[in-house]
Amino acid sequence: MIINKYLLKDIIINFISFLVIINMVLVVTQILRVSDILVNFGFSLENVLLPLLFIILPTFSLTTPIAFFFAMISSVGRLCLDGEYGVIVASGYSLKQLSFTPLIFSVLLFLGLSWSGAYMEGWGRRELMNFLYSKTKTELDNIITNKLQSGVFLSDFMGFILYAEKVSDDRRHLSNVMIAPQKNSFFAQPDKLGKDPFGYSITAPKGEFSGSLENGDLALSLEQSVMIQPKASGENISVVRFDALKFDLMKIFSSQFIGSEPEEDDFRSYGPLKLYNYVTSLEKEPKRDEKNYLKARYLLHQRFGGSFSLVIFSLMAMIIGISDVRKGRSNTYYLAIAFVILLYVLIMALKWLAEQGLVSAPLAVWGFNIGSFLYAYYLLSRKSTLPMSESLFHWRYLLPRV
């Protein structure tokens, strides 16, 4: 009992350290995404902390197992380096007994992360979208109320350059309007608008803002508009005339941050009960979108069972961490990294198979979890019978006895 408490205390300390480090790395990877928000909405603690919170918290079901695995590798490896593991074994305390407390701790973490995976991923996605939507309305209101002026080029109008010769006092009606995408904006990408996207511009004698920010349906309508775009050769131009042209401003602005994702992927923002009802309703539909159904079904199982890798890691860390100190610790960490990569490659492969309908979602998630746990337990049993100097990772040990 004393040995287990000693090991658990060291694991918890290392686990917190690794978890902080991994999440700090994750924060750095999201700086570019947050910087886009700061450029468009201004610098403030709210604009920095809230997006990071909505992005990072849902990833705990992925980062926590990795942090826990390397924390255990570090703690168990320390027992070997200090010669403590040899004393423990000599006193009659087996590897299985030593792994019992970390295993129980990993199960408790798994139960907590199952809740996190079920609720936090959808919560983070919903809250981030609500945050950006709220900021979008505020910024649009500021642009239309304060920045849009008669006879002045507005160069930061949601990725466009906007000009109106006359703007009415109520900020609703425009005269002699010109609009064109900025050179490096989302709306000027070659795969969206052709070989020379920046060359086009739209002019109209009249324009009008319709809808409202409160209802989320604010739009800019242009009457008798003309689109002019030079050909790639530069010798000719193409002209397209529209009786009416309408820009959904809320959708355009939000797409720069949320992305232009198809509506059928909205189930990723659902909570567990809503997602379950969504999958159940699709099961009853004879003419359902099969691809969408398979993705939603896999996601439902993955949110609850995805963090089971914690339990597998707790066993594998005991196997990998116990090594001959004469061989150095670098090989142990190389082996640990290789195992993490292998495990997640297998998970992603099963995800693809499940979303293609080649494997059922319960089998891809729970079947893999149970099978991996049983195999890891088998390896732990074999490792407990071997001396520290002998590696478990040989085909005669890796394959179960017949």
Secondary structure as GFF3:
##gff-version 3
##sequence-region A 1 402
A	DSSP	alpha_helix	2	29	.	.	.	ID=ss1
A	DSSP	alpha_helix	31	41	.	.	.	ID=ss2
A	DSSP	alpha_helix	45	56	.	.	.	ID=ss3
A	DSSP	three_ten_helix	57	59	.	.	.	ID=ss4
A	DSSP	alpha_helix	60	81	.	.	.	ID=ss5
A	DSSP	alpha_helix	84	90	.	.	.	ID=ss6
A	DSSP	alpha_helix	95	142	.	.	.	ID=ss7
A	DSSP	pi_helix	143	147	.	.	.	ID=ss8
A	DSSP	beta_strand	154	157	.	.	.	ID=ss9
A	DSSP	beta_strand	160	167	.	.	.	ID=ss10
A	DSSP	beta_strand	173	181	.	.	.	ID=ss11
A	DSSP	three_ten_helix	186	188	.	.	.	ID=ss12
A	DSSP	alpha_helix	190	193	.	.	.	ID=ss13
A	DSSP	three_ten_helix	197	199	.	.	.	ID=ss14
A	DSSP	beta_strand	201	210	.	.	.	ID=ss15
A	DSSP	beta_strand	219	230	.	.	.	ID=ss16
A	DSSP	beta_strand	237	248	.	.	.	ID=ss17
A	DSSP	alpha_helix	249	255	.	.	.	ID=ss18
A	DSSP	three_ten_helix	263	269	.	.	.	ID=ss19
A	DSSP	alpha_helix	272	284	.	.	.	ID=ss20
A	DSSP	alpha_helix	290	305	.	.	.	ID=ss21
A	DSSP	three_ten_helix	306	308	.	.	.	ID=ss22
A	DSSP	alpha_helix	309	321	.	.	.	ID=ss23
A	DSSP	three_ten_helix	325	327	.	.	.	ID=ss24
A	DSSP	alpha_helix	330	355	.	.	.	ID=ss25
A	DSSP	alpha_helix	361	362	.	.	.	ID=ss26
A	DSSP	pi_helix	363	367	.	.	.	ID=ss27
A	DSSP	alpha_helix	368	384	.	.	.	ID=ss28
A	DSSP	alpha_helix	395	398	.	.	.	ID=ss29
###
